[in-house]
């Protein structure tokens, strides 16, 4: 991006370049729900994050996945000093790539197969683009902002976000939906609305990490978006108060 392309919708922007662009995003907002910000990353499981990142990449950017990830041999384990040494040596043989455990790689491949034949997914994926970056100056908050959408179909006015879960039975059925989910949905809808002046629909797609890899498609309700908007306003107020101190 250059100065003349500071705001708007950007396609094919590498994630590293997106990260370097300034602007308030939904991840930062989530840290400011309370008056005392917390580091969310400390509470997350690293392996779950890695699996989710790999899954997003495989389903949304398969060509990028092939460049970034490599499958570990079936008998390679990160156990004990010897196992860690052999694992590191295998990683050195594949510079610039993330080594995935054999079982994880196999699960991801099985998820991809289920994902590609799911009728609702096929319909959602008929048109649109993955990993769409958005930058705007928010007219209400007077702040430069950004968002990165998993999938966006501008013609149908639909945003889709993928979530991996251990238990599909508990995913997307709570009312209201989890705070983090409602903030993300509200923020992304806000991004599209501010840039295009059209209000899109938002859909979460929950994917079970373990066989049979069930998939649940969950449209976000207007009440959830209102809930998320209130959380966003609270977070921005906390950020503003902290800056003014």
C-alpha positions as CSV (number, residue, x, y, z in Angstrom):
1,X,0.0,0.0,0.0
2,X,1.0,3.6,-0.6
3,X,-0.2,6.9,0.7
4,X,-2.8,7.2,-2.1
5,X,-4.3,3.8,-1.1
6,X,-4.5,4.5,2.6
7,X,-8.2,3.8,2.9
8,X,-10.5,1.3,1.2
9,X,-10.6,-2.4,0.4
10,X,-7.3,-4.1,-0.4
11,X,-7.1,-7.6,-2.0
12,X,-4.0,-9.9,-2.0
13,X,-2.3,-8.0,0.8
14,X,0.1,-10.3,2.7
15,X,-0.8,-10.6,6.3
16,X,2.6,-9.3,7.4
17,X,2.0,-6.1,5.4
18,X,-1.5,-5.8,6.9
19,X,0.0,-6.0,10.4
20,X,2.4,-3.2,9.7
21,X,-0.4,-0.8,8.7
22,X,-1.6,1.5,11.4
23,X,-5.2,1.5,12.6
24,X,-7.4,0.3,15.5
25,X,-8.5,-3.3,15.0
26,X,-10.8,-5.7,16.8
27,X,-8.0,-7.6,18.5
28,X,-6.9,-4.4,20.3
29,X,-10.5,-3.6,21.2
30,X,-10.9,-7.0,22.9
31,X,-8.0,-6.1,25.2
32,X,-9.9,-3.0,26.5
33,X,-13.3,-4.4,27.5
34,X,-12.5,-3.5,31.1
35,X,-10.8,-0.4,32.3
36,X,-7.7,-2.5,32.9
37,X,-6.4,-4.0,29.7
38,X,-5.4,-7.7,29.7
39,X,-3.1,-9.6,27.4
40,X,-5.4,-12.1,25.7
41,X,-2.5,-14.1,24.3
42,X,-1.4,-15.3,27.7
43,X,-4.7,-17.2,28.2
44,X,-4.7,-19.0,24.8
45,X,-3.2,-22.4,24.1
46,X,-0.4,-22.1,21.6
47,X,-1.1,-25.4,19.8
48,X,-4.7,-24.5,19.4
49,X,-3.7,-21.1,17.9
50,X,-1.2,-22.8,15.5
51,X,-3.8,-25.3,14.4
52,X,-6.4,-22.6,13.8
53,X,-3.9,-20.5,11.8
54,X,-2.9,-23.5,9.7
55,X,-6.6,-24.3,9.1
56,X,-7.4,-20.8,8.0
57,X,-4.5,-20.8,5.7
58,X,-5.4,-24.2,4.1
59,X,-9.0,-23.4,3.6
60,X,-8.6,-19.8,2.5
61,X,-5.2,-19.7,0.9
62,X,-4.2,-23.2,-0.2
63,X,-1.3,-22.0,-2.3
64,X,0.1,-20.0,0.6
65,X,-0.4,-23.0,2.9
66,X,1.9,-25.1,0.6
67,X,4.6,-22.5,0.9
68,X,4.3,-22.0,4.7
69,X,3.7,-25.5,6.1
70,X,5.3,-28.9,5.9
71,X,4.2,-32.3,7.3
72,X,6.4,-34.0,9.8
73,X,7.2,-37.7,9.3
74,X,4.8,-40.1,11.0
75,X,7.4,-41.3,13.5
76,X,8.7,-37.8,14.4
77,X,7.8,-36.6,17.9
78,X,8.7,-33.7,20.1
79,X,9.3,-35.8,23.1
80,X,12.4,-35.8,25.2
81,X,15.8,-34.3,24.3
82,X,16.3,-36.6,21.4
83,X,12.8,-36.0,19.9
84,X,13.2,-32.2,20.2
85,X,16.6,-32.4,18.6
86,X,15.3,-34.4,15.7
87,X,12.3,-32.1,15.3
88,X,14.6,-29.0,15.2
89,X,16.8,-30.7,12.6
90,X,13.8,-31.5,10.4
91,X,12.7,-27.9,10.7
92,X,16.2,-26.8,9.6
93,X,15.8,-29.0,6.5
94,X,12.7,-26.9,5.6
95,X,13.7,-23.3,6.2
96,X,10.9,-20.7,6.3
97,X,8.3,-23.4,6.9
98,X,6.2,-24.3,10.0
99,X,6.4,-28.0,10.8
100,X,3.0,-29.6,11.6
101,X,2.7,-32.9,13.4
102,X,1.7,-35.7,11.2
103,X,-1.6,-36.2,12.9
104,X,-2.5,-32.4,12.7
105,X,-1.6,-32.4,9.0
106,X,-3.9,-35.4,8.4
107,X,-6.8,-33.8,10.4
108,X,-6.4,-30.6,8.4
109,X,-6.6,-32.5,5.1
110,X,-9.7,-34.3,6.3
111,X,-11.3,-31.0,7.3
112,X,-10.5,-29.6,3.8
113,X,-12.3,-32.6,2.2
114,X,-15.4,-32.1,4.4
115,X,-15.3,-28.3,3.9
116,X,-15.2,-28.5,0.1
117,X,-18.2,-30.8,-0.3
118,X,-20.4,-29.1,2.4
119,X,-23.5,-27.7,0.5
120,X,-23.8,-24.5,2.5
121,X,-20.0,-23.9,2.2
122,X,-20.2,-24.4,-1.6
123,X,-22.9,-21.8,-1.8
124,X,-21.1,-19.3,0.4
125,X,-17.9,-19.8,-1.6
126,X,-19.4,-19.4,-5.0
127,X,-18.4,-15.7,-5.1
128,X,-16.1,-13.6,-3.1
129,X,-12.5,-13.3,-2.0
130,X,-10.5,-14.5,1.0
131,X,-8.3,-12.5,3.4
132,X,-9.7,-9.1,2.4
133,X,-8.1,-6.2,4.2
134,X,-10.0,-3.0,5.0
135,X,-8.8,0.4,6.1
136,X,-11.0,3.4,6.9
137,X,-11.2,6.6,9.0
138,X,-14.2,6.0,11.3
139,X,-16.6,8.9,11.0
140,X,-18.0,8.4,14.5
141,X,-14.9,7.6,16.5
142,X,-12.5,9.9,14.4
143,X,-10.0,7.1,14.4
144,X,-8.0,5.3,11.7
145,X,-9.2,1.7,11.7
146,X,-8.6,-1.6,10.0
147,X,-10.0,-5.1,9.6
148,X,-9.1,-8.3,7.8
149,X,-12.0,-10.5,6.7
150,X,-11.7,-14.2,6.2
151,X,-14.2,-14.1,3.3
152,X,-16.2,-11.2,1.7
153,X,-18.7,-11.3,-1.1
154,X,-19.5,-7.7,-1.9
155,X,-22.2,-8.5,-4.4
156,X,-24.2,-10.5,-1.9
157,X,-23.2,-8.4,1.0
158,X,-21.9,-11.3,3.1
159,X,-18.9,-11.5,5.5
160,X,-17.9,-15.1,6.5
161,X,-15.5,-15.9,9.4
162,X,-14.1,-19.3,10.1
163,X,-13.8,-20.7,13.7
164,X,-12.3,-24.0,14.7
165,X,-13.8,-25.6,17.8
166,X,-13.3,-28.8,19.9
167,X,-17.1,-29.2,20.3
168,X,-19.4,-28.2,17.6
169,X,-22.4,-28.8,19.9
170,X,-21.5,-25.7,21.9
171,X,-20.5,-23.5,19.1
172,X,-22.6,-20.6,18.0
173,X,-25.7,-21.5,20.0
174,X,-25.4,-19.2,23.0
175,X,-27.6,-16.1,23.2
176,X,-26.1,-13.6,23.0
177,X,-23.0,-15.0,21.4
178,X,-19.7,-14.7,23.2
179,X,-18.4,-11.1,23.7
180,X,-15.4,-11.6,21.5
181,X,-17.5,-13.0,18.6
182,X,-20.0,-10.2,18.8
183,X,-17.3,-7.5,18.8
184,X,-15.6,-9.1,15.8
185,X,-18.9,-9.4,13.9
186,X,-19.9,-5.8,14.8
187,X,-16.4,-4.4,13.9
188,X,-16.3,-6.1,10.5
189,X,-19.8,-5.1,9.6
190,X,-18.8,-1.6,10.6
191,X,-15.8,-1.7,8.3
192,X,-17.9,-2.7,5.3
193,X,-20.6,-0.2,6.1
194,X,-18.2,2.7,6.5
195,X,-16.4,2.0,3.3
196,X,-19.2,0.9,1.0
197,X,-22.2,2.6,2.8
198,X,-24.0,-0.8,2.6
199,X,-24.7,-2.9,5.7
200,X,-23.6,-6.6,5.1
201,X,-24.7,-9.8,6.7
202,X,-22.3,-11.7,8.9
203,X,-21.9,-15.4,9.2
204,X,-19.7,-17.5,11.5
205,X,-18.7,-21.0,10.2
206,X,-17.7,-23.3,13.0
207,X,-15.6,-26.3,12.1
208,X,-15.0,-29.2,14.5
209,X,-11.3,-30.0,14.8
210,X,-11.9,-33.7,15.3
211,X,-13.7,-36.3,13.2
212,X,-16.3,-36.4,11.8
213,X,-15.4,-32.6,11.4
214,X,-19.0,-31.3,11.6
215,X,-19.7,-27.8,10.3
216,X,-22.2,-25.3,11.6
217,X,-23.2,-22.2,9.7
218,X,-24.4,-19.5,12.1
219,X,-25.7,-16.1,10.9
220,X,-25.2,-13.3,13.4
221,X,-28.3,-11.7,14.7
222,X,-29.0,-8.0,14.9
223,X,-29.1,-8.2,18.7
224,X,-25.6,-9.7,18.7
225,X,-24.3,-6.8,16.6
226,X,-25.9,-4.3,19.0
227,X,-24.2,-6.1,21.9
228,X,-20.9,-6.0,20.1
229,X,-21.3,-2.3,19.3
230,X,-21.8,-1.5,23.0
231,X,-18.6,-3.5,23.8
232,X,-16.7,-1.5,21.1
233,X,-17.9,1.8,22.5
234,X,-16.9,0.7,26.0
235,X,-13.4,-0.3,24.8
236,X,-12.8,2.9,22.9
237,X,-13.9,4.9,25.9
238,X,-11.4,3.0,28.1
239,X,-8.7,3.6,25.5
240,X,-9.4,7.3,25.3
241,X,-9.4,7.7,29.1
242,X,-6.1,5.9,29.3
243,X,-4.5,8.1,26.6
244,X,-5.7,11.3,28.3
245,X,-4.1,10.3,31.6
